Amino acid sequence: MSIQNTLKALADPTRREILNMLKKGRLSAGEISDTFPISGAAISRHLSILKDADLIRDTRDGKFIYYDLNASVLEEIMLWIKDLKD
């Protein structure tokens, strides 16, 4: 994990909203896309950036891809920030 990639991923409000949605449970790409007034390709790019930063995981179930929050990376970032604060 690269902190730089994680912070870059967290810098975008759309990606932060996707993470907020995923904290309630797994969602398909279509369910995520239906929430935003942007193209499916743009959502796909946001999901790719979140996945590259290891903030989310994807699993295939039939013809659908579902996304889950990877809370362990967020915990590592929170610990790093807390350490900076102390």
Gaussian input, Z-matrix of N, CA and C with variables (Angstrom, degrees):
# hf/3-21g

backbone

0 1
 N
 C     1     B1
 C     2     B2     1     A1
 N     3     B3     2     A2     1     D1
 C     4     B4     3     A3     2     D2
 C     5     B5     4     A4     3     D3
 N     6     B6     5     A5     4     D4
 C     7     B7     6     A6     5     D5
 C     8     B8     7     A7     6     D6
 N     9     B9     8     A8     7     D7
 C    10    B10     9     A9     8     D8
 C    11    B11    10    A10     9     D9
 N    12    B12    11    A11    10    D10
 C    13    B13    12    A12    11    D11
 C    14    B14    13    A13    12    D12
 N    15    B15    14    A14    13    D13
 C    16    B16    15    A15    14    D14
 C    17    B17    16    A16    15    D15
 N    18    B18    17    A17    16    D16
 C    19    B19    18    A18    17    D17
 C    20    B20    19    A19    18    D18
 N    21    B21    20    A20    19    D19
 C    22    B22    21    A21    20    D20
 C    23    B23    22    A22    21    D21
 N    24    B24    23    A23    22    D22
 C    25    B25    24    A24    23    D23
 C    26    B26    25    A25    24    D24
 N    27    B27    26    A26    25    D25
 C    28    B28    27    A27    26    D26
 C    29    B29    28    A28    27    D27
 N    30    B30    29    A29    28    D28
 C    31    B31    30    A30    29    D29
 C    32    B32    31    A31    30    D30
 N    33    B33    32    A32    31    D31
 C    34    B34    33    A33    32    D32
 C    35    B35    34    A34    33    D33
 N    36    B36    35    A35    34    D34
 C    37    B37    36    A36    35    D35
 C    38    B38    37    A37    36    D36
 N    39    B39    38    A38    37    D37
 C    40    B40    39    A39    38    D38
 C    41    B41    40    A40    39    D39
 N    42    B42    41    A41    40    D40
 C    43    B43    42    A42    41    D41
 C    44    B44    43    A43    42    D42
 N    45    B45    44    A44    43    D43
 C    46    B46    45    A45    44    D44
 C    47    B47    46    A46    45    D45
 N    48    B48    47    A47    46    D46
 C    49    B49    48    A48    47    D47
 C    50    B50    49    A49    48    D48
 N    51    B51    50    A50    49    D49
 C    52    B52    51    A51    50    D50
 C    53    B53    52    A52    51    D51
 N    54    B54    53    A53    52    D52
 C    55    B55    54    A54    53    D53
 C    56    B56    55    A55    54    D54
 N    57    B57    56    A56    55    D55
 C    58    B58    57    A57    56    D56
 C    59    B59    58    A58    57    D57
 N    60    B60    59    A59    58    D58
 C    61    B61    60    A60    59    D59
 C    62    B62    61    A61    60    D60
 N    63    B63    62    A62    61    D61
 C    64    B64    63    A63    62    D62
 C    65    B65    64    A64    63    D63
 N    66    B66    65    A65    64    D64
 C    67    B67    66    A66    65    D65
 C    68    B68    67    A67    66    D66
 N    69    B69    68    A68    67    D67
 C    70    B70    69    A69    68    D68
 C    71    B71    70    A70    69    D69
 N    72    B72    71    A71    70    D70
 C    73    B73    72    A72    71    D71
 C    74    B74    73    A73    72    D72
 N    75    B75    74    A74    73    D73
 C    76    B76    75    A75    74    D74
 C    77    B77    76    A76    75    D75
 N    78    B78    77    A77    76    D76
 C    79    B79    78    A78    77    D77
 C    80    B80    79    A79    78    D78
 N    81    B81    80    A80    79    D79
 C    82    B82    81    A81    80    D80
 C    83    B83    82    A82    81    D81
 N    84    B84    83    A83    82    D82
 C    85    B85    84    A84    83    D83
 C    86    B86    85    A85    84    D84
 N    87    B87    86    A86    85    D85
 C    88    B88    87    A87    86    D86
 C    89    B89    88    A88    87    D87
 N    90    B90    89    A89    88    D88
 C    91    B91    90    A90    89    D89
 C    92    B92    91    A91    90    D90
 N    93    B93    92    A92    91    D91
 C    94    B94    93    A93    92    D92
 C    95    B95    94    A94    93    D93
 N    96    B96    95    A95    94    D94
 C    97    B97    96    A96    95    D95
 C    98    B98    97    A97    96    D96
 N    99    B99    98    A98    97    D97
 C   100   B100    99    A99    98    D98
 C   101   B101   100   A100    99    D99
 N   102   B102   101   A101   100   D100
 C   103   B103   102   A102   101   D101
 C   104   B104   103   A103   102   D102
 N   105   B105   104   A104   103   D103
 C   106   B106   105   A105   104   D104
 C   107   B107   106   A106   105   D105
 N   108   B108   107   A107   106   D106
 C   109   B109   108   A108   107   D107
 C   110   B110   109   A109   108   D108
 N   111   B111   110   A110   109   D109
 C   112   B112   111   A111   110   D110
 C   113   B113   112   A112   111   D111
 N   114   B114   113   A113   112   D112
 C   115   B115   114   A114   113   D113
 C   116   B116   115   A115   114   D114
 N   117   B117   116   A116   115   D115
 C   118   B118   117   A117   116   D116
 C   119   B119   118   A118   117   D117
 N   120   B120   119   A119   118   D118
 C   121   B121   120   A120   119   D119
 C   122   B122   121   A121   120   D120
 N   123   B123   122   A122   121   D121
 C   124   B124   123   A123   122   D122
 C   125   B125   124   A124   123   D123
 N   126   B126   125   A125   124   D124
 C   127   B127   126   A126   125   D125
 C   128   B128   127   A127   126   D126
 N   129   B129   128   A128   127   D127
 C   130   B130   129   A129   128   D128
 C   131   B131   130   A130   129   D129
 N   132   B132   131   A131   130   D130
 C   133   B133   132   A132   131   D131
 C   134   B134   133   A133   132   D132
 N   135   B135   134   A134   133   D133
 C   136   B136   135   A135   134   D134
 C   137   B137   136   A136   135   D135
 N   138   B138   137   A137   136   D136
 C   139   B139   138   A138   137   D137
 C   140   B140   139   A139   138   D138
 N   141   B141   140   A140   139   D139
 C   142   B142   141   A141   140   D140
 C   143   B143   142   A142   141   D141
 N   144   B144   143   A143   142   D142
 C   145   B145   144   A144   143   D143
 C   146   B146   145   A145   144   D144
 N   147   B147   146   A146   145   D145
 C   148   B148   147   A147   146   D146
 C   149   B149   148   A148   147   D147
 N   150   B150   149   A149   148   D148
 C   151   B151   150   A150   149   D149
 C   152   B152   151   A151   150   D150
 N   153   B153   152   A152   151   D151
 C   154   B154   153   A153   152   D152
 C   155   B155   154   A154   153   D153
 N   156   B156   155   A155   154   D154
 C   157   B157   156   A156   155   D155
 C   158   B158   157   A157   156   D156
 N   159   B159   158   A158   157   D157
 C   160   B160   159   A159   158   D158
 C   161   B161   160   A160   159   D159
 N   162   B162   161   A161   160   D160
 C   163   B163   162   A162   161   D161
 C   164   B164   163   A163   162   D162
 N   165   B165   164   A164   163   D163
 C   166   B166   165   A165   164   D164
 C   167   B167   166   A166   165   D165
 N   168   B168   167   A167   166   D166
 C   169   B169   168   A168   167   D167
 C   170   B170   169   A169   168   D168
 N   171   B171   170   A170   169   D169
 C   172   B172   171   A171   170   D170
 C   173   B173   172   A172   171   D171
 N   174   B174   173   A173   172   D172
 C   175   B175   174   A174   173   D173
 C   176   B176   175   A175   174   D174
 N   177   B177   176   A176   175   D175
 C   178   B178   177   A177   176   D176
 C   179   B179   178   A178   177   D177
 N   180   B180   179   A179   178   D178
 C   181   B181   180   A180   179   D179
 C   182   B182   181   A181   180   D180
 N   183   B183   182   A182   181   D181
 C   184   B184   183   A183   182   D182
 C   185   B185   184   A184   183   D183
 N   186   B186   185   A185   184   D184
 C   187   B187   186   A186   185   D185
 C   188   B188   187   A187   186   D186
 N   189   B189   188   A188   187   D187
 C   190   B190   189   A189   188   D188
 C   191   B191   190   A190   189   D189
 N   192   B192   191   A191   190   D190
 C   193   B193   192   A192   191   D191
 C   194   B194   193   A193   192   D192
 N   195   B195   194   A194   193   D193
 C   196   B196   195   A195   194   D194
 C   197   B197   196   A196   195   D195
 N   198   B198   197   A197   196   D196
 C   199   B199   198   A198   197   D197
 C   200   B200   199   A199   198   D198
 N   201   B201   200   A200   199   D199
 C   202   B202   201   A201   200   D200
 C   203   B203   202   A202   201   D201
 N   204   B204   203   A203   202   D202
 C   205   B205   204   A204   203   D203
 C   206   B206   205   A205   204   D204
 N   207   B207   206   A206   205   D205
 C   208   B208   207   A207   206   D206
 C   209   B209   208   A208   207   D207
 N   210   B210   209   A209   208   D208
 C   211   B211   210   A210   209   D209
 C   212   B212   211   A211   210   D210
 N   213   B213   212   A212   211   D211
 C   214   B214   213   A213   212   D212
 C   215   B215   214   A214   213   D213
 N   216   B216   215   A215   214   D214
 C   217   B217   216   A216   215   D215
 C   218   B218   217   A217   216   D216
 N   219   B219   218   A218   217   D217
 C   220   B220   219   A219   218   D218
 C   221   B221   220   A220   219   D219
 N   222   B222   221   A221   220   D220
 C   223   B223   222   A222   221   D221
 C   224   B224   223   A223   222   D222
 N   225   B225   224   A224   223   D223
 C   226   B226   225   A225   224   D224
 C   227   B227   226   A226   225   D225
 N   228   B228   227   A227   226   D226
 C   229   B229   228   A228   227   D227
 C   230   B230   229   A229   228   D228
 N   231   B231   230   A230   229   D229
 C   232   B232   231   A231   230   D230
 C   233   B233   232   A232   231   D231
 N   234   B234   233   A233   232   D232
 C   235   B235   234   A234   233   D233
 C   236   B236   235   A235   234   D234
 N   237   B237   236   A236   235   D235
 C   238   B238   237   A237   236   D236
 C   239   B239   238   A238   237   D237
 N   240   B240   239   A239   238   D238
 C   241   B241   240   A240   239   D239
 C   242   B242   241   A241   240   D240
 N   243   B243   242   A242   241   D241
 C   244   B244   243   A243   242   D242
 C   245   B245   244   A244   243   D243
 N   246   B246   245   A245   244   D244
 C   247   B247   246   A246   245   D245
 C   248   B248   247   A247   246   D246
 N   249   B249   248   A248   247   D247
 C   250   B250   249   A249   248   D248
 C   251   B251   250   A250   249   D249
 N   252   B252   251   A251   250   D250
 C   253   B253   252   A252   251   D251
 C   254   B254   253   A253   252   D252
 N   255   B255   254   A254   253   D253
 C   256   B256   255   A255   254   D254
 C   257   B257   256   A256   255   D255

   B1=1.4542
   B2=1.5247
   B3=1.2684
   B4=1.4546
   B5=1.5239
   B6=1.3163
   B7=1.4608
   B8=1.5206
   B9=1.3218
   B10=1.4635
   B11=1.5264
   B12=1.3454
   B13=1.4690
   B14=1.5179
   B15=1.3236
   B16=1.4583
   B17=1.5235
   B18=1.3246
   B19=1.4661
   B20=1.5236
   B21=1.3289
   B22=1.4695
   B23=1.5297
   B24=1.3191
   B25=1.4652
   B26=1.5298
   B27=1.3218
   B28=1.4633
   B29=1.5217
   B30=1.3146
   B31=1.4641
   B32=1.5264
   B33=1.3159
   B34=1.4654
   B35=1.5346
   B36=1.3336
   B37=1.4665
   B38=1.5298
   B39=1.3140
   B40=1.4669
   B41=1.5212
   B42=1.3237
   B43=1.4670
   B44=1.5273
   B45=1.3216
   B46=1.4679
   B47=1.5224
   B48=1.3224
   B49=1.4647
   B50=1.5290
   B51=1.3183
   B52=1.4747
   B53=1.5223
   B54=1.3225
   B55=1.4647
   B56=1.5233
   B57=1.3279
   B58=1.4733
   B59=1.5170
   B60=1.3122
   B61=1.4619
   B62=1.5302
   B63=1.3208
   B64=1.4647
   B65=1.5222
   B66=1.3140
   B67=1.4688
   B68=1.5312
   B69=1.3335
   B70=1.4678
   B71=1.5213
   B72=1.3349
   B73=1.4570
   B74=1.5111
   B75=1.3140
   B76=1.4607
   B77=1.5185
   B78=1.3214
   B79=1.4597
   B80=1.5241
   B81=1.3128
   B82=1.4637
   B83=1.5215
   B84=1.3170
   B85=1.4621
   B86=1.5266
   B87=1.3071
   B88=1.4667
   B89=1.5157
   B90=1.3312
   B91=1.4636
   B92=1.5245
   B93=1.3177
   B94=1.4676
   B95=1.5222
   B96=1.3151
   B97=1.4656
   B98=1.5258
   B99=1.3360
   B100=1.4649
   B101=1.5258
   B102=1.3080
   B103=1.4629
   B104=1.5267
   B105=1.3196
   B106=1.4615
   B107=1.5258
   B108=1.3367
   B109=1.4666
   B110=1.5362
   B111=1.3349
   B112=1.4645
   B113=1.5216
   B114=1.3071
   B115=1.4635
   B116=1.5351
   B117=1.3135
   B118=1.4524
   B119=1.5192
   B120=1.3290
   B121=1.4665
   B122=1.5324
   B123=1.3287
   B124=1.4635
   B125=1.5254
   B126=1.3303
   B127=1.4722
   B128=1.5188
   B129=1.3133
   B130=1.4617
   B131=1.5296
   B132=1.3168
   B133=1.4732
   B134=1.5277
   B135=1.3240
   B136=1.4640
   B137=1.5387
   B138=1.3244
   B139=1.4607
   B140=1.5249
   B141=1.3126
   B142=1.4643
   B143=1.5275
   B144=1.3132
   B145=1.4704
   B146=1.5258
   B147=1.3331
   B148=1.4644
   B149=1.5240
   B150=1.3200
   B151=1.4682
   B152=1.5295
   B153=1.3289
   B154=1.4664
   B155=1.5296
   B156=1.3351
   B157=1.4663
   B158=1.5270
   B159=1.3332
   B160=1.4666
   B161=1.5299
   B162=1.3289
   B163=1.4616
   B164=1.5157
   B165=1.3323
   B166=1.4648
   B167=1.5280
   B168=1.3295
   B169=1.4745
   B170=1.5166
   B171=1.3103
   B172=1.4647
   B173=1.5149
   B174=1.3190
   B175=1.4584
   B176=1.5184
   B177=1.3131
   B178=1.4592
   B179=1.5239
   B180=1.3196
   B181=1.4663
   B182=1.5227
   B183=1.3172
   B184=1.4586
   B185=1.5096
   B186=1.3189
   B187=1.4647
   B188=1.5343
   B189=1.3268
   B190=1.4590
   B191=1.5191
   B192=1.3237
   B193=1.4652
   B194=1.5162
   B195=1.3274
   B196=1.4594
   B197=1.5169
   B198=1.3155
   B199=1.4600
   B200=1.5188
   B201=1.3401
   B202=1.4626
   B203=1.5188
   B204=1.3127
   B205=1.4570
   B206=1.5271
   B207=1.3139
   B208=1.4652
   B209=1.5280
   B210=1.3160
   B211=1.4625
   B212=1.5254
   B213=1.3192
   B214=1.4709
   B215=1.5292
   B216=1.3140
   B217=1.4668
   B218=1.5240
   B219=1.3130
   B220=1.4598
   B221=1.5255
   B222=1.3112
   B223=1.4645
   B224=1.5227
   B225=1.3255
   B226=1.4627
   B227=1.5274
   B228=1.3256
   B229=1.4589
   B230=1.5283
   B231=1.3285
   B232=1.4597
   B233=1.5291
   B234=1.3134
   B235=1.4585
   B236=1.5274
   B237=1.3231
   B238=1.4639
   B239=1.5360
   B240=1.3268
   B241=1.4619
   B242=1.5280
   B243=1.3170
   B244=1.4811
   B245=1.5250
   B246=1.3310
   B247=1.4497
   B248=1.5332
   B249=1.3083
   B250=1.4724
   B251=1.5319
   B252=1.3089
   B253=1.4636
   B254=1.5273
   B255=1.3172
   B256=1.4793
   B257=1.5064
   A1=109.89
   A2=115.60
   A3=121.75
   A4=108.66
   A5=116.62
   A6=119.86
   A7=110.07
   A8=116.56
   A9=120.42
   A10=110.91
   A11=117.58
   A12=121.09
   A13=111.20
   A14=116.46
   A15=120.61
   A16=110.84
   A17=116.57
   A18=119.51
   A19=111.59
   A20=117.24
   A21=120.70
   A22=109.81
   A23=115.97
   A24=120.07
   A25=110.87
   A26=116.88
   A27=121.31
   A28=112.72
   A29=117.97
   A30=121.56
   A31=113.31
   A32=117.69
   A33=120.97
   A34=111.12
   A35=118.47
   A36=120.50
   A37=114.09
   A38=118.16
   A39=120.03
   A40=110.29
   A41=116.56
   A42=119.59
   A43=111.14
   A44=117.21
   A45=119.58
   A46=110.62
   A47=117.12
   A48=120.33
   A49=110.83
   A50=117.12
   A51=120.30
   A52=109.61
   A53=117.95
   A54=121.22
   A55=110.79
   A56=117.43
   A57=120.57
   A58=111.67
   A59=116.54
   A60=120.51
   A61=110.87
   A62=116.28
   A63=120.72
   A64=113.20
   A65=118.19
   A66=118.59
   A67=110.79
   A68=117.17
   A69=122.03
   A70=112.07
   A71=117.19
   A72=120.70
   A73=111.96
   A74=115.70
   A75=120.18
   A76=111.62
   A77=114.11
   A78=121.62
   A79=109.41
   A80=115.45
   A81=119.79
   A82=108.91
   A83=115.58
   A84=120.65
   A85=110.20
   A86=116.79
   A87=120.68
   A88=112.61
   A89=116.82
   A90=120.65
   A91=110.78
   A92=115.90
   A93=120.24
   A94=109.50
   A95=116.58
   A96=121.90
   A97=112.11
   A98=117.16
   A99=120.87
   A100=112.96
   A101=117.34
   A102=122.49
   A103=112.85
   A104=116.95
   A105=120.86
   A106=111.83
   A107=117.09
   A108=120.90
   A109=112.20
   A110=115.99
   A111=120.48
   A112=108.26
   A113=116.63
   A114=121.40
   A115=112.04
   A116=114.69
   A117=120.34
   A118=111.77
   A119=116.50
   A120=120.43
   A121=110.81
   A122=116.92
   A123=120.54
   A124=110.60
   A125=116.97
   A126=120.57
   A127=109.54
   A128=116.91
   A129=121.19
   A130=110.85
   A131=116.73
   A132=121.23
   A133=110.82
   A134=116.84
   A135=120.48
   A136=110.90
   A137=116.46
   A138=120.44
   A139=110.82
   A140=116.62
   A141=121.27
   A142=111.22
   A143=116.84
   A144=120.91
   A145=110.15
   A146=117.25
   A147=121.04
   A148=111.25
   A149=115.83
   A150=120.18
   A151=110.61
   A152=117.85
   A153=121.57
   A154=111.65
   A155=116.10
   A156=121.04
   A157=111.24
   A158=116.43
   A159=123.37
   A160=112.48
   A161=116.65
   A162=120.88
   A163=112.06
   A164=116.50
   A165=121.20
   A166=108.90
   A167=114.01
   A168=121.56
   A169=107.59
   A170=115.74
   A171=118.67
   A172=110.49
   A173=115.49
   A174=122.24
   A175=108.22
   A176=115.07
   A177=120.73
   A178=109.06
   A179=115.74
   A180=122.40
   A181=106.57
   A182=115.23
   A183=119.50
   A184=109.88
   A185=116.53
   A186=119.44
   A187=112.84
   A188=117.07
   A189=121.11
   A190=111.08
   A191=115.34
   A192=121.98
   A193=106.79
   A194=114.95
   A195=121.43
   A196=109.71
   A197=115.00
   A198=121.71
   A199=109.72
   A200=114.94
   A201=123.14
   A202=108.86
   A203=115.47
   A204=122.09
   A205=109.85
   A206=117.01
   A207=122.53
   A208=106.77
   A209=115.92
   A210=121.69
   A211=112.36
   A212=118.14
   A213=119.32
   A214=111.36
   A215=117.95
   A216=120.57
   A217=109.91
   A218=116.94
   A219=119.87
   A220=111.03
   A221=116.56
   A222=120.31
   A223=111.04
   A224=117.28
   A225=120.88
   A226=111.21
   A227=117.03
   A228=121.31
   A229=109.83
   A230=117.01
   A231=120.35
   A232=110.73
   A233=117.20
   A234=120.61
   A235=110.98
   A236=115.83
   A237=120.61
   A238=110.01
   A239=117.22
   A240=121.63
   A241=110.56
   A242=115.95
   A243=120.05
   A244=109.89
   A245=116.82
   A246=121.00
   A247=110.64
   A248=117.17
   A249=120.61
   A250=111.12
   A251=114.42
   A252=120.71
   A253=111.31
   A254=116.91
   A255=121.32
   A256=113.20
   D1=136.70
   D2=176.38
   D3=-108.70
   D4=124.59
   D5=178.69
   D6=-60.75
   D7=-35.41
   D8=178.85
   D9=-60.28
   D10=-45.94
   D11=178.16
   D12=-63.52
   D13=-39.96
   D14=-179.07
   D15=-65.44
   D16=-47.06
   D17=179.95
   D18=-65.61
   D19=-36.47
   D20=176.38
   D21=-62.46
   D22=-43.10
   D23=179.82
   D24=-64.42
   D25=-39.23
   D26=-178.55
   D27=-75.41
   D28=-15.74
   D29=-176.54
   D30=-70.01
   D31=-21.94
   D32=-175.31
   D33=-92.04
   D34=129.79
   D35=-178.45
   D36=-63.71
   D37=-33.22
   D38=177.60
   D39=-65.06
   D40=-43.25
   D41=179.56
   D42=-66.75
   D43=-36.98
   D44=176.40
   D45=-64.02
   D46=-38.04
   D47=178.07
   D48=-67.06
   D49=-38.72
   D50=176.11
   D51=-60.32
   D52=-43.78
   D53=177.98
   D54=-61.88
   D55=-40.98
   D56=176.48
   D57=-60.78
   D58=-40.16
   D59=177.98
   D60=-64.22
   D61=-41.21
   D62=-175.97
   D63=-74.42
   D64=-16.83
   D65=178.22
   D66=-67.94
   D67=-16.61
   D68=177.56
   D69=-87.32
   D70=-10.46
   D71=-179.99
   D72=139.38
   D73=173.20
   D74=-175.43
   D75=-69.00
   D76=147.48
   D77=179.55
   D78=-138.51
   D79=151.17
   D80=174.68
   D81=-80.97
   D82=162.83
   D83=177.12
   D84=-58.80
   D85=-38.98
   D86=179.17
   D87=-64.41
   D88=-41.16
   D89=178.27
   D90=-63.77
   D91=-39.33
   D92=177.87
   D93=-67.04
   D94=-46.96
   D95=-177.16
   D96=-61.49
   D97=-36.12
   D98=-178.61
   D99=-62.54
   D100=-18.78
   D101=-175.93
   D102=-84.01
   D103=-19.76
   D104=-172.29
   D105=-114.85
   D106=146.30
   D107=178.82
   D108=-87.73
   D109=40.21
   D110=178.43
   D111=-126.83
   D112=167.85
   D113=-174.79
   D114=-68.09
   D115=157.54
   D116=174.93
   D117=-60.38
   D118=-34.44
   D119=178.31
   D120=-64.72
   D121=-38.44
   D122=178.30
   D123=-66.71
   D124=-41.27
   D125=176.99
   D126=-63.48
   D127=-41.93
   D128=178.49
   D129=-58.48
   D130=-40.82
   D131=178.26
   D132=-65.53
   D133=-43.53
   D134=176.91
   D135=-60.34
   D136=-43.79
   D137=179.23
   D138=-63.75
   D139=-38.51
   D140=178.31
   D141=-62.99
   D142=-42.71
   D143=179.13
   D144=-65.17
   D145=-42.97
   D146=177.72
   D147=-63.17
   D148=-39.27
   D149=179.13
   D150=-68.51
   D151=-42.99
   D152=178.12
   D153=-60.86
   D154=-31.46
   D155=178.03
   D156=-84.12
   D157=0.88
   D158=179.43
   D159=63.53
   D160=24.84
   D161=177.44
   D162=-84.55
   D163=-21.06
   D164=176.81
   D165=-135.47
   D166=160.79
   D167=174.60
   D168=-124.35
   D169=152.63
   D170=175.99
   D171=-121.87
   D172=147.74
   D173=175.33
   D174=-136.98
   D175=141.40
   D176=178.95
   D177=-93.11
   D178=133.22
   D179=176.23
   D180=-132.91
   D181=97.16
   D182=-173.89
   D183=68.12
   D184=-126.64
   D185=-179.32
   D186=-93.40
   D187=4.19
   D188=-178.66
   D189=-107.20
   D190=149.45
   D191=172.28
   D192=-112.11
   D193=127.08
   D194=179.51
   D195=-108.64
   D196=146.48
   D197=-178.51
   D198=-116.90
   D199=139.01
   D200=177.67
   D201=-126.54
   D202=150.88
   D203=175.14
   D204=-73.83
   D205=136.95
   D206=174.20
   D207=-103.23
   D208=88.93
   D209=-173.19
   D210=-67.55
   D211=-23.56
   D212=-176.71
   D213=-63.12
   D214=-36.39
   D215=178.39
   D216=-68.05
   D217=-40.16
   D218=177.64
   D219=-63.44
   D220=-38.51
   D221=177.51
   D222=-63.44
   D223=-40.55
   D224=177.67
   D225=-62.41
   D226=-42.08
   D227=179.15
   D228=-65.51
   D229=-41.80
   D230=179.09
   D231=-62.57
   D232=-40.39
   D233=177.82
   D234=-64.90
   D235=-40.46
   D236=179.06
   D237=-63.22
   D238=-44.65
   D239=178.98
   D240=-64.49
   D241=-42.27
   D242=178.67
   D243=-61.62
   D244=-39.96
   D245=179.33
   D246=-63.98
   D247=-37.16
   D248=177.30
   D249=-65.45
   D250=-36.52
   D251=-177.23
   D252=-69.90
   D253=-35.91
   D254=-176.24
   D255=-72.97

